[in-house]
Amino acid sequence: MRENMAMDGGLRSLFRKHLPQVDWLSVETAMTEGGVPDANGCVDGKEFWVEFKATRAWAVRVRPAQVGWIERRLRHGGRVFVAVRRQHASGSDELWLFPGGAIRAVRDRGLKNGGPVIGQWGDGPARWDWRAVLEAMRS
């Protein structure tokens, strides 16, 4: 579990805590299907997938299988998001939310130039705009 905490920055538990109206399913498929996002959620009849990532800099580590899975799901009309927690030594604690279609750009160019960002919030989880996060996934 500690390894997952480092890889996702604790986002899985933070999303569950701050978005309790979403029916969350944690997904672990490393042994059966590579690249599947970390969580599936459903709220108000809208189903979506979220890949959680953590970084201490601007670069985001994304495996090729994750890019492939997300792009394939999007081609079939699925809804996918990439949530990245950036915790820097300077004390910053940010949440960046991207549409799944930006996964390749986030992988190649990092947070600053990773394509269209849905939202970026700072000052730690207590100050992140969870209502905006929910609206993005619901819309």
C-alpha positions in Angstrom: 0.0 0.0 0.0 2.9 2.4 0.7 4.1 2.0 -2.9 0.6 3.0 -4.2 0.7 6.1 -1.9 3.9 7.2 -3.5 2.7 6.5 -7.0 -0.7 8.2 -6.7 0.2 10.8 -4.0 -2.8 9.6 -1.8 -5.2 10.8 -4.5 -7.3 7.7 -4.4 -8.2 8.2 -0.7 -8.5 12.0 -1.1 -11.0 11.6 -4.0 -13.1 9.2 -1.9 -13.0 11.5 1.1 -13.9 14.7 -0.7 -16.3 13.3 -3.3 -18.4 10.8 -1.2 -21.4 11.3 -3.6 -19.4 9.3 -6.2 -19.7 5.5 -6.2 -16.0 4.7 -6.4 -14.4 1.4 -7.4 -10.6 1.0 -6.9 -9.1 -0.9 -9.7 -6.0 -3.1 -9.5 -5.4 -5.2 -12.7 -1.6 -5.3 -13.0 -1.7 -9.1 -13.3 -4.6 -9.3 -15.8 -4.8 -6.1 -17.9 -2.2 -3.4 -18.1 -2.9 0.3 -18.2 -6.3 0.3 -16.6 -6.8 3.5 -14.6 -6.8 3.5 -10.8 -10.4 4.2 -10.2 -13.8 4.0 -11.8 -16.5 6.3 -10.6 -20.2 6.9 -11.2 -22.4 9.8 -10.2 -25.8 11.0 -11.5 -25.7 8.3 -14.2 -22.3 9.4 -15.5 -19.5 6.9 -15.4 -15.8 7.7 -15.7 -12.3 6.5 -15.0 -9.5 8.4 -13.2 -5.8 7.7 -13.5 -4.0 9.1 -10.4 -0.4 10.3 -10.6 2.0 12.0 -8.2 5.1 14.1 -9.0 7.5 16.4 -7.1 8.5 18.3 -10.3 6.8 19.0 -13.6 7.3 15.7 -15.3 4.7 12.9 -14.9 5.6 9.3 -15.3 3.1 7.5 -17.6 3.5 4.0 -18.8 2.8 3.2 -22.5 0.0 0.7 -21.5 -1.7 3.6 -19.7 -1.7 5.8 -22.8 -3.0 2.9 -24.9 -5.8 2.0 -22.6 -7.0 5.6 -22.1 -6.9 6.4 -25.8 -8.7 3.2 -26.7 -11.4 3.9 -24.1 -11.8 7.5 -25.4 -12.2 6.2 -29.0 -15.2 4.1 -27.8 -16.8 7.1 -26.1 -15.6 6.5 -22.6 -14.8 9.3 -20.1 -11.3 9.3 -18.6 -9.5 11.9 -16.5 -5.9 12.2 -15.3 -5.4 13.7 -11.8 -1.9 14.6 -10.8 -0.8 15.7 -7.4 2.3 17.8 -7.4 4.0 18.1 -4.0 7.2 20.2 -4.3 9.9 20.7 -1.8 9.0 24.4 -1.7 5.8 23.3 0.1 3.4 23.5 -2.8 0.7 20.9 -2.9 -1.3 21.1 -6.1 -4.0 19.1 -7.9 -3.9 19.2 -11.7 -6.9 17.7 -13.6 -6.7 16.8 -17.3 -9.1 15.2 -19.7 -7.9 11.7 -20.7 -7.2 13.0 -24.2 -4.2 14.9 -22.8 -2.5 11.8 -21.4 0.1 11.7 -24.2 0.9 15.4 -23.9 1.2 15.1 -20.1 3.6 12.2 -20.5 5.7 14.0 -23.1 5.7 17.6 -21.9 4.7 17.5 -18.2 2.2 19.5 -16.3 3.1 23.0 -17.6 2.7 22.1 -21.2 0.6 19.0 -21.0 -2.3 20.2 -23.1 -5.7 21.4 -22.0 -6.0 21.4 -18.2 -9.5 21.2 -16.7 -8.3 22.8 -13.5 -5.3 23.4 -11.3 -5.6 24.1 -7.6 -3.0 24.8 -4.9 -2.6 25.0 -1.2 -3.3 21.4 -0.4 -6.4 19.2 -0.5 -8.4 21.2 2.0 -8.3 24.2 -0.5 -8.7 22.3 -3.7 -12.0 23.1 -5.5 -13.7 19.7 -5.1 -17.0 21.0 -6.4 -15.2 21.9 -9.7 -13.5 18.5 -9.8 -16.9 16.8 -9.5 -18.6 19.1 -12.1 -15.8 18.3 -14.6 -16.3 14.6 -14.2 -20.0 14.9 -14.2 -20.3 17.1 -17.3 
